[in-house]
Amino acid sequence: MTPLRTSILVGAVALVATGSVQAQTLKASHQWPGGKGDVRDEMVQILAKEVEKADVGLKIHVYPGASLYKPKEQWGALTKGLLDISAFPLDYASGRHPEFSATLMPGLVRNHDRANRLNNSAFMQDIKKSINDAGVVVLADAWLAGAFASKTNCITSPDTVKGQVTRAAGPAFEEMLAGAGASLSSMPSSEIYTAMQTGVLMPPTPAPEASSRTVFTSRSNVSLLPAKTPCGSCTSQS
């Protein structure tokens, strides 16, 4: 996280699994670095450790860093029974389920208290019904804080993103950014840091990587939206 304490934009990440547990070793896939403290990797690793600790003749082999499936291939692999467990932004599956894009839209969740309440809402019941109908179940919900980062100026309103090259996790977010005048570049969130370092991206869209230490040190402006203000704040770094 950045030195700022709060963030209003929270992205939905579903940790999901197929219903079958017949195999002695289950395959778990995600796109983020393994063993480096990334909270999404830790979420899957904790599950694997607890299953092994239970001593029920079942193990989970974790494949981090998109080493088994590419980020947007994981949903299809789950629904086809080729993959047992995965952690990924649910919006990555919005090509098959457009309603999943709503889980990543800005302003939906302003803090983790609201995220907890949303988990029990009719909205999430509808989302999880779509997941269940596809033959997948949710094992854990994770709402992760995000931010905008830019080398040119703070991103605090639609007019401040105009003319910048950015990315979004899903089509609904891309449509919103394009409407504000931004140019788009598509990639999974795990590739944001490299894209900013090489100049492919000017700012990323809100994602946990945007508020990480590595991204913070690669950009001169990091903008977070505090929980109690609509316009956000910006911290600059030379």
C-alpha positions in Angstrom: 0.0 0.0 0.0 1.0 3.6 -0.4 1.5 5.9 2.7 -2.0 7.1 2.2 -4.3 5.3 4.7 -7.5 5.0 2.8 -8.8 4.3 -0.7 -12.3 4.4 -2.1 -11.9 2.1 -5.1 -12.0 -1.6 -4.2 -11.8 -4.3 -6.9 -13.5 -7.6 -6.6 -11.3 -10.7 -6.8 -12.9 -14.1 -6.6 -11.0 -17.1 -5.3 -13.0 -19.9 -6.9 -12.9 -23.6 -7.4 -14.7 -26.3 -9.3 -17.0 -28.6 -7.5 -15.0 -31.8 -7.9 -12.3 -32.7 -5.4 -11.6 -36.3 -6.5 -8.0 -35.8 -7.3 -5.4 -36.1 -4.5 -3.6 -33.0 -5.8 -5.6 -30.0 -6.9 -4.2 -27.3 -9.3 -4.4 -23.7 -8.2 -3.5 -20.9 -10.6 -3.0 -17.1 -10.4 -1.1 -14.4 -12.2 0.8 -12.7 -9.5 4.4 -13.4 -8.2 4.7 -16.3 -5.8 6.5 -16.1 -2.5 7.0 -12.3 -2.5 4.3 -11.2 -0.1 1.6 -10.4 -2.7 -1.7 -10.6 -0.8 -3.4 -12.5 -3.6 -0.7 -15.1 -3.7 -0.8 -15.3 0.1 -4.6 -16.0 -0.1 -4.1 -19.0 -2.2 -1.0 -20.2 -0.3 -2.9 -20.0 3.0 -5.6 -22.2 1.5 -3.0 -24.8 0.3 -1.3 -24.8 3.7 -4.6 -25.2 5.6 -5.7 -28.1 3.4 -2.3 -29.9 3.9 -2.5 -29.3 7.6 -6.0 -30.9 7.7 -4.3 -34.2 6.7 -7.3 -35.4 4.6 -5.3 -36.9 1.8 -5.6 -33.8 -0.3 -3.0 -31.3 -1.5 -3.1 -28.1 -3.5 -0.3 -27.3 -5.9 -0.1 -23.5 -6.5 1.1 -22.2 -9.9 1.8 -18.5 -9.5 2.9 -15.9 -12.1 0.6 -17.2 -14.9 2.8 -20.3 -15.1 -0.1 -22.7 -15.7 -2.7 -20.5 -17.5 -2.8 -16.9 -18.7 -4.9 -14.6 -16.6 -7.9 -14.5 -18.8 -7.8 -18.2 -19.6 -8.4 -19.3 -16.0 -12.2 -18.9 -16.0 -12.6 -21.0 -19.0 -10.3 -23.7 -17.6 -12.3 -23.7 -14.4 -15.7 -24.1 -16.1 -14.2 -26.9 -18.3 -12.8 -28.8 -15.3 -9.2 -28.3 -16.4 -8.3 -26.1 -13.4 -9.4 -26.7 -9.8 -8.7 -23.3 -8.0 -7.9 -19.8 -9.2 -7.6 -16.3 -7.9 -8.3 -13.5 -10.4 -10.3 -10.3 -10.9 -13.8 -11.4 -11.7 -14.0 -8.9 -14.5 -11.6 -11.0 -16.5 -14.5 -13.3 -17.2 -16.9 -10.5 -18.3 -16.6 -11.6 -21.9 -18.8 -14.6 -21.0 -20.7 -12.8 -18.1 -21.0 -9.0 -18.7 -22.5 -8.6 -15.3 -19.1 -9.3 -13.7 -17.8 -6.0 -14.9 -19.9 -4.3 -12.3 -17.7 -5.7 -9.5 -14.7 -3.6 -10.7 -16.4 -0.2 -11.5 -15.1 2.8 -9.5 -17.3 4.2 -6.8 -19.0 0.8 -6.1 -17.2 0.2 -2.9 -15.6 3.1 -0.9 -14.1 1.1 2.0 -13.8 -2.4 3.4 -16.8 -2.0 5.7 -18.9 -1.4 2.6 -17.3 -4.3 0.9 -18.3 -6.6 3.8 -21.9 -5.3 3.5 -21.9 -5.8 -0.3 -20.8 -9.4 0.1 -24.2 -10.0 1.7 -26.3 -8.0 -0.7 -28.7 -9.0 -3.4 -26.3 -7.7 -6.0 -23.6 -10.2 -4.9 -26.1 -13.0 -4.6 -26.9 -12.4 -8.3 -23.2 -12.4 -9.2 -22.6 -15.6 -7.3 -25.6 -17.2 -8.9 -23.9 -16.6 -12.3 -20.7 -18.1 -10.9 -22.5 -21.2 -9.5 -24.5 -21.7 -12.7 -21.2 -21.9 -14.5 -20.2 -24.8 -12.3 -17.9 -22.8 -10.1 -18.1 -21.9 -6.4 -16.6 -18.9 -4.5 -14.3 -20.0 -1.7 -13.4 -16.4 -0.5 -14.1 -12.8 -1.4 -11.4 -10.2 -1.5 -11.8 -6.5 -2.0 -8.5 -4.8 -2.7 -7.7 -1.1 -2.6 -6.6 0.5 -5.8 -5.3 3.8 -7.1 -4.3 5.9 -10.2 -0.6 6.5 -10.9 0.7 8.9 -13.5 4.0 10.4 -14.6 2.4 13.5 -15.9 -0.4 14.7 -13.5 -2.7 13.6 -10.7 -5.8 11.6 -11.8 -8.6 13.0 -9.7 -11.5 13.5 -12.2 -12.5 12.6 -15.8 -10.8 15.6 -17.3 -7.4 14.8 -15.8 -7.2 11.4 -17.6 -7.9 12.9 -21.1 -5.1 12.2 -23.5 -3.3 9.7 -21.3 -2.6 6.0 -22.2 -4.2 3.8 -19.6 -5.5 0.2 -19.1 -8.6 -1.3 -17.5 -9.3 -4.9 -16.4 -12.6 -5.1 -18.2 -14.7 -3.6 -21.0 -17.1 -1.5 -18.9 -14.2 0.3 -17.2 -12.5 0.7 -20.6 -15.7 2.3 -22.0 -15.7 4.8 -19.1 -12.1 5.8 -19.6 -12.5 6.1 -23.4 -15.5 8.3 -22.8 -13.2 10.6 -20.7 -10.8 10.9 -23.6 -8.1 8.3 -22.6 -6.4 6.0 -24.9 -6.5 2.3 -24.0 -3.9 -0.5 -23.8 -5.0 -4.0 -22.8 -3.0 -6.2 -20.4 -3.5 -8.1 -17.1 -2.8 -6.2 -14.0 0.4 -8.2 -13.3 2.0 -6.5 -16.3 1.3 -2.9 -15.3 4.6 -2.3 -13.6 6.6 -3.4 -16.7 4.4 -1.4 -19.0 4.9 1.8 -17.0 8.6 1.3 -16.8 8.9 0.9 -20.6 6.5 3.8 -21.3 3.7 1.7 -22.8 1.4 3.1 -20.1 1.3 6.6 -18.7 -1.1 5.8 -15.8 -2.8 2.5 -14.9 -6.4 2.2 -13.9 -7.2 1.5 -10.3 -5.7 -1.8 -9.3 -3.7 -3.0 -6.2 -0.5 -2.8 -8.3 -1.1 0.9 -8.7 -0.7 1.5 -5.0 2.2 -1.0 -4.5 5.7 0.1 -3.5 7.2 -0.8 -6.9 4.7 1.2 -8.9 4.8 4.1 -6.4 8.5 4.4 -6.9 8.2 4.4 -10.7 5.7 7.3 -10.9 5.8 10.9 -9.9 2.1 11.1 -8.9 -0.1 8.5 -7.1 -3.7 9.5 -6.6 -5.9 7.7 -4.1 -9.6 8.4 -3.4 -10.1 8.7 0.4 -13.2 7.1 1.9 -14.9 10.4 3.0 -14.2 12.7 0.0 -15.4 12.4 -3.6 -12.5 14.1 -5.3 -9.5 12.2 -4.0 -6.0 13.3 -3.0 -2.6 13.1 -4.7 0.9 12.5 -3.4 3.9 13.5 -5.6 7.3 12.0 -5.6 10.4 13.3 -7.4 
